[in-house]
Amino acid sequence: MPRGLRVFEQHEIEWRAPIDAFAPLASAAGAVLLHAGARTSEPGWSFITAFPQRVVERKDGETWVDGERDPRCPFTALQDVHRSRRLLGDIAASPPLASGLVGFAGYECGALVEPSVTAPRSPYRLPDLFFGSYDACIAFDARRRQAFAFGRSRLAVERLEASLGRRPAAVASFEAAFNGGVALTSADDYRRAVAGTIERIRDGELFQTNLSQRFFARAIKEYNSFDLFAAALNTSSAPYAAYLQCGAAQILSLSPERFFAVKPEGWDKFSIVAEPIKGTRPRGLTAEEDERLLAELICDPKDRAENIMIADLMRNDLSRICANHSIREEAICEPVSHAGVHHLVSRISGGLRRDVTAVDALKTLFPCGSITGAPKVQAMKVIAEVEGVGRGPYCGAIGYIDDRGGADFSVAIRIAIAEAGGMTIPVGGGVTLRSDPQAEYEETLTKARSWLAAIGGEGRRVA
């Protein structure tokens, strides 16, 4: 039976920037920073957690729970851990994450949800899925400049609080740390892949899909991936930034896109909202150019059609877990501007059925339709065939499931994967019948720009 909110230890702590508080924890196994963005116009909650009590992973084609093989699907194992931790509490009266499951599901987990899809293996030294269950969390409210320690036990709270940084971290330089970044796919090959996909759309095989490519920046000298994240975050308005310490590799995310959020509508009733992004333009160098690019995006028939198509896909996915007649289109093709780009965003909401948990929502909606295409299963098959290599955490989901039932996940785009030899930056774009191969190629460059700028590279191409 769920227990009451009184099990939480909770108190206010001295305010400091989340990035500074997290710095001493950045190398701790399982440490996670979920950051609401350094330059967002409406800052939300940021969270720090570390020292997981339990771990659910998917690696080498097998599920592992607390270091032991488990024959079940990782989503099933995750559900069991979530149910064993469920608490009854008023999320609206406190930060939306106090304790719970935090981590990521990589794109390849989509093949577990859709068994007809065969996904290539991830090229990274990362599990396909990693979630820790955490008994304590530090929550930061940037708007009010307040910070709070929450947890299921005093010991867990005291351990996490004692590990926090209390002064601004030194600003690191990455001059000459990387080779500037090269593309692992030539411009011609990417354009040919787009052109070939357009022909498959014209033949009726699918309506839309997302094709990606990868940049690789080789490390010329030793670098600290968290310092790199902190530097990139300082110039980013991404509202769903994240840093995940996964041992052999780290995930650095500056995502602008919410996958879905589960929110309380009462003690045991929840709603869900999905916010897919489709349509991108770079910011202009002048106010006039910026306004022109935004107007171009708003009026572009290709971008609008793509956005509406994915909004329809998300509505259909939500209908599998929502109460009848509860789904609403709150916004379609709404323009949203970030530091480096303009986007079109749609917002679809619904009331979750009472038998559905946030883990059910993650499994049902995964992977997000905005980074697969429509129809989703066929688009995933085309992606696997055309790209020929796994995506790893890219295009997966990063976020949390609170022990009281709420959840919030971003789509893992605008990410970098940091490993000992360097950093990989995967980027992609949506392809429709109206797509132009050169324009799609240039869109991937726009999306890679923030990370390439952080390492001092301009995205040098290889033939």
C-alpha positions in Angstrom: 0.0 0.0 0.0 1.2 3.5 -0.7 2.5 5.4 2.3 2.1 9.0 3.2 4.2 12.0 2.4 5.5 12.1 6.0 8.2 9.5 5.1 10.1 12.3 3.4 13.0 14.2 5.1 12.8 17.7 3.7 14.4 21.0 4.5 15.6 24.2 2.7 19.3 24.5 2.1 21.5 27.5 1.2 21.1 28.5 -2.5 23.8 28.0 -5.0 23.8 27.5 -8.7 23.0 23.8 -9.6 26.1 23.5 -11.8 28.3 24.6 -8.9 26.5 22.3 -6.4 27.0 19.3 -8.7 30.6 19.8 -9.6 32.1 17.6 -6.8 29.6 14.9 -7.7 30.3 14.9 -11.4 32.6 11.8 -11.3 30.5 9.8 -8.9 28.9 6.6 -10.4 25.3 7.2 -11.2 25.4 10.9 -10.5 22.8 12.9 -12.5 22.1 16.6 -13.0 18.8 17.6 -14.6 19.1 21.3 -15.4 16.3 23.6 -16.4 18.6 25.8 -18.5 20.9 28.7 -17.8 19.2 31.1 -20.2 15.5 30.0 -20.2 13.0 32.8 -20.0 10.8 30.8 -17.6 13.2 28.7 -15.5 11.8 25.5 -13.9 13.1 23.0 -11.4 16.7 21.6 -11.6 17.6 18.4 -9.7 20.8 16.7 -8.4 20.9 13.1 -7.3 23.6 10.4 -6.8 24.3 7.1 -5.0 21.6 4.9 -6.4 20.1 2.3 -4.1 19.2 0.0 -7.0 20.2 -0.1 -10.7 18.3 -1.4 -13.7 20.4 -1.7 -16.9 20.2 -3.1 -20.4 23.6 -4.0 -21.8 25.0 -6.6 -24.2 21.4 -7.6 -25.0 20.5 -8.6 -21.5 18.7 -7.0 -18.5 20.6 -6.5 -15.3 19.1 -5.6 -11.9 21.5 -4.7 -9.2 24.4 -6.4 -11.1 22.6 -9.7 -11.7 21.1 -11.0 -14.9 17.3 -10.7 -15.2 15.4 -12.6 -17.9 12.7 -9.9 -18.2 12.4 -6.9 -20.4 14.0 -3.9 -18.7 10.7 -2.0 -18.7 9.1 -4.8 -16.7 12.0 -4.7 -14.2 11.7 -1.0 -14.0 8.0 -1.3 -13.3 8.6 -3.7 -10.4 11.1 -1.3 -8.8 8.8 1.6 -9.3 5.8 -0.2 -7.7 7.9 -1.3 -4.8 8.8 2.4 -4.1 5.4 4.0 -4.6 4.4 6.6 -2.1 1.2 8.6 -1.7 2.0 12.3 -1.6 1.0 15.7 -2.9 3.4 16.5 -5.7 1.8 19.9 -6.2 3.0 20.9 -2.7 6.6 20.2 -3.3 9.2 19.8 -6.0 8.1 17.3 -8.6 11.1 15.0 -7.9 11.8 14.1 -4.3 13.0 10.5 -4.8 12.6 7.9 -7.4 13.9 6.5 -10.7 16.3 8.7 -12.8 18.2 7.8 -15.9 17.9 7.2 -19.6 16.5 4.8 -22.2 18.6 4.6 -25.4 17.0 4.5 -28.9 17.7 0.8 -29.3 15.2 0.0 -26.5 12.6 0.8 -29.2 13.3 -2.7 -30.6 12.1 -4.2 -27.3 8.8 -2.3 -27.6 8.4 -3.1 -31.4 9.9 -6.6 -31.9 9.5 -6.4 -35.7 12.3 -3.8 -35.7 15.9 -5.0 -35.7 18.1 -2.1 -34.4 21.8 -2.0 -35.0 24.0 -2.1 -31.9 24.9 1.1 -30.2 28.4 2.2 -31.0 29.1 3.6 -27.5 30.5 2.2 -24.3 27.1 2.8 -22.6 24.2 0.5 -21.5 21.2 0.7 -23.8 19.2 1.6 -20.6 20.2 2.9 -17.2 17.9 3.8 -14.3 19.0 4.2 -10.7 16.5 4.4 -7.8 17.5 7.3 -5.6 16.5 7.9 -2.0 17.5 11.6 -2.0 17.4 14.6 -4.3 18.4 18.2 -4.2 15.9 20.5 -5.9 16.6 24.0 -7.1 14.0 26.7 -7.9 15.8 29.2 -10.0 12.9 31.6 -10.1 12.8 32.0 -6.3 16.5 31.2 -5.8 15.7 28.5 -3.3 17.1 25.0 -2.9 15.7 22.1 -1.0 16.9 18.7 0.2 14.4 15.8 -0.1 14.7 12.1 0.7 13.2 9.0 2.0 15.7 8.9 4.9 17.8 11.3 6.9 20.9 9.3 6.1 20.3 9.5 2.4 19.7 13.3 2.5 22.7 14.0 4.7 25.0 12.0 2.4 23.9 13.8 -0.7 23.8 17.3 0.9 27.4 16.8 2.3 28.7 16.0 -1.2 27.5 19.3 -2.7 29.8 22.1 -3.9 29.4 25.4 -2.1 31.4 27.8 -4.3 31.5 28.7 -8.0 33.4 26.2 -10.0 36.4 27.4 -12.0 35.8 28.1 -15.7 37.7 25.7 -17.8 39.2 26.3 -21.3 39.0 23.8 -24.1 41.4 25.5 -26.4 43.3 22.9 -28.5 41.6 20.0 -26.5 39.9 18.7 -29.6 40.6 18.3 -33.3 37.6 20.6 -34.1 35.1 17.9 -35.1 34.7 15.9 -38.3 31.6 14.3 -39.8 31.5 10.5 -39.9 29.3 10.7 -43.0 30.2 12.8 -46.0 27.9 15.6 -47.1 27.3 13.8 -50.4 26.4 10.5 -48.6 24.0 12.3 -46.3 22.3 14.1 -49.2 22.0 10.8 -51.1 20.4 9.2 -48.0 17.8 12.0 -47.9 17.1 11.7 -51.6 16.7 8.0 -51.4 14.3 8.3 -48.5 12.2 10.9 -50.4 11.8 8.3 -53.2 10.6 5.7 -50.6 8.1 8.3 -49.3 7.0 8.9 -52.9 6.5 5.2 -53.4 4.2 5.1 -50.4 6.5 3.1 -48.0 6.1 5.8 -45.3 5.1 9.4 -44.8 8.0 10.9 -42.9 11.2 9.9 -41.1 14.2 11.3 -39.2 17.7 10.7 -40.6 20.8 11.4 -38.5 24.5 11.7 -38.9 27.4 12.0 -36.4 30.3 14.3 -35.8 33.4 13.1 -33.9 35.8 15.4 -32.1 39.0 13.6 -31.2 40.5 14.6 -27.9 44.1 15.8 -28.4 44.6 16.1 -24.7 42.8 15.0 -21.6 39.6 16.9 -20.9 36.8 17.0 -18.2 33.4 16.3 -19.7 31.5 18.0 -16.9 33.6 21.2 -17.4 32.6 21.0 -21.1 29.0 20.6 -20.2 29.1 23.6 -17.8 30.7 25.8 -20.5 28.0 24.8 -23.1 25.2 25.2 -20.6 26.2 28.7 -19.9 25.2 29.8 -23.4 22.2 27.5 -23.8 18.5 28.2 -23.3 17.7 24.5 -23.5 15.0 23.8 -20.8 15.8 20.1 -20.5 19.6 20.0 -20.1 21.2 16.9 -18.4 24.5 15.4 -17.4 24.6 11.7 -16.6 27.7 10.0 -15.3 27.8 6.5 -16.7 31.3 5.4 -15.9 33.1 4.7 -19.2 31.1 7.4 -20.9 29.0 10.5 -20.0 25.9 11.9 -21.6 25.7 15.6 -22.0 22.3 16.9 -23.2 21.1 20.4 -24.1 17.6 19.2 -25.2 14.9 21.7 -26.2 12.2 19.0 -26.4 10.0 17.5 -23.8 9.0 13.9 -24.6 6.2 13.7 -22.0 5.4 14.7 -18.5 3.0 13.0 -16.1 1.5 15.5 -13.7 -0.9 15.1 -10.7 -4.5 16.0 -10.9 -5.3 14.8 -7.4 -4.0 12.2 -5.0 -4.3 9.3 -7.3 -5.1 10.9 -10.7 -2.6 12.0 -13.3 -2.6 13.8 -16.6 0.1 13.4 -19.3 1.4 16.0 -21.9 3.6 15.4 -24.9 5.4 18.3 -26.7 6.9 17.1 -30.0 9.1 19.5 -32.0 9.2 19.5 -35.8 10.6 22.5 -37.8 13.9 24.3 -37.2 15.5 27.5 -38.3 18.8 29.1 -37.0 18.6 32.4 -35.1 19.5 35.4 -37.2 22.5 37.6 -36.7 20.3 40.7 -36.7 16.8 41.4 -35.4 15.5 41.7 -38.9 17.1 38.5 -40.1 15.9 36.7 -36.9 12.3 37.9 -37.6 12.5 36.8 -41.2 13.8 33.3 -40.3 11.0 32.8 -37.7 8.3 34.0 -40.2 9.8 31.6 -42.8 9.5 28.7 -40.3 6.0 29.5 -39.3 4.8 29.7 -42.9 6.8 26.8 -44.3 4.4 24.1 -45.6 6.9 21.3 -45.3 7.7 22.1 -41.6 4.0 22.6 -40.7 2.9 19.4 -42.4 5.7 17.5 -40.6 4.7 18.9 -37.3 1.0 18.2 -37.7 1.9 14.6 -38.8 3.9 13.9 -35.7 1.3 15.6 -33.5 -1.2 13.1 -34.9 1.1 10.2 -34.2 1.6 11.3 -30.6 -2.2 11.7 -30.2 -2.6 8.1 -31.4 0.1 6.8 -29.0 -1.5 8.7 -26.1 -4.9 7.2 -26.9 -3.5 3.8 -25.8 -2.9 4.9 -22.2 -5.4 7.8 -21.7 -9.0 7.8 -20.6 -11.6 7.9 -23.4 -12.4 11.4 -24.7 -9.7 13.0 -22.6 -7.1 13.9 -25.3 -6.7 17.6 -26.2 -4.6 19.5 -28.7 -3.4 22.4 -26.6 -1.1 23.8 -29.3 -0.2 22.9 -32.9 2.8 24.4 -34.6 3.5 26.9 -31.9 6.8 28.9 -32.5 9.3 28.6 -29.7 12.7 30.4 -29.8 15.9 29.2 -28.1 19.4 30.8 -28.0 20.5 29.1 -31.2 17.4 28.1 -33.1 13.6 28.6 -33.6 11.3 25.6 -33.4 7.7 24.7 -34.1 6.2 22.8 -31.1 2.9 21.0 -30.6 1.3 20.1 -27.3 -1.0 17.1 -26.8 -2.5 16.2 -23.4 -4.8 13.6 -21.9 -5.9 12.0 -18.6 -4.0 8.8 -17.8 -6.1 5.8 -17.1 -6.0 4.9 -13.4 -4.3 1.5 -14.1 -1.4 3.2 -16.0 1.9 4.3 -14.4 4.6 6.5 -15.7 6.6 3.4 -16.6 3.7 2.3 -18.8 3.7 5.7 -20.4 7.5 5.5 -21.2 7.2 2.0 -22.7 4.1 2.8 -24.7 5.3 6.1 -26.2 8.9 5.0 -26.7 10.6 6.1 -28.9 9.3 9.5 -29.4 7.5 9.9 -32.8 9.3 13.2 -33.5 12.6 11.3 -34.0 11.2 8.2 -35.8 8.6 9.4 -38.2 5.2 8.0 -39.4 4.1 5.3 -39.5 6.4 4.8 -36.5 7.4 1.1 -36.9 8.1 1.5 -40.7 10.1 4.6 -40.0 12.2 2.8 -37.5 12.9 0.0 -40.0 14.0 2.6 -42.6 16.2 4.3 -40.1 17.9 1.1 -39.2 18.5 0.2 -42.8 19.7 3.7 -44.0 21.8 4.7 -41.0 23.3 1.2 -40.5 24.6 2.0 -37.0 22.9 2.3 -33.6 22.0 5.6 -32.1 22.7 4.8 -28.4 21.3 7.4 -26.1 20.6 9.8 -29.0 16.9 10.0 -29.8 16.1 8.1 -26.6 14.7 9.6 -23.4 16.3 11.2 -20.3 14.4 12.0 -17.2 12.8 10.8 -13.9 9.8 8.9 -12.4 9.1 10.2 -9.0 8.1 7.8 -6.2 4.7 9.6 -6.0 3.9 8.8 -9.6 4.8 12.0 -11.6 7.4 12.0 -14.3 9.2 14.2 -16.8 11.3 13.1 -19.8 13.1 14.9 -22.5 13.9 13.6 -26.0 17.7 13.0 -26.1 18.5 15.4 -28.9 21.3 18.1 -29.0 23.4 15.6 -27.0 27.1 14.8 -26.9 28.5 11.4 -25.8 31.9 11.9 -24.1 34.3 9.0 -24.0 38.0 8.7 -23.3 39.1 9.2 -27.0 36.8 12.2 -27.7 33.3 13.3 -28.1 30.5 12.3 -30.5 27.8 14.7 -31.5 24.8 13.0 -33.3 22.3 15.2 -35.1 19.4 14.6 -37.4 16.5 16.1 -39.3 13.0 15.2 -40.5 12.5 14.0 -44.1 9.2 14.4 -45.9 8.1 14.4 -49.6 8.8 18.2 -49.6 12.3 17.9 -48.3 15.3 19.3 -50.1 18.5 17.2 -49.4 20.7 20.3 -49.2 18.4 22.0 -46.7 18.2 18.9 -44.6 21.9 18.6 -44.5 22.3 22.3 -43.5 19.7 21.7 -40.7 21.9 19.1 -39.1 24.8 21.6 -39.1 22.6 24.1 -37.4 21.7 21.6 -34.7 25.4 20.6 -34.2 26.5 24.1 -33.8 26.2 24.5 -30.0 28.4 21.6 -29.2 30.9 22.3 -31.9 31.2 25.9 -30.7 31.7 24.6 -27.1 34.8 22.6 -28.2 36.0 25.4 -30.6 35.2 23.6 -33.8 33.4 24.6 -36.9 32.3 21.1 -38.0 35.0 20.4 -40.6 33.6 18.0 -43.3 35.2 14.8 -44.6 34.8 13.7 -48.2 
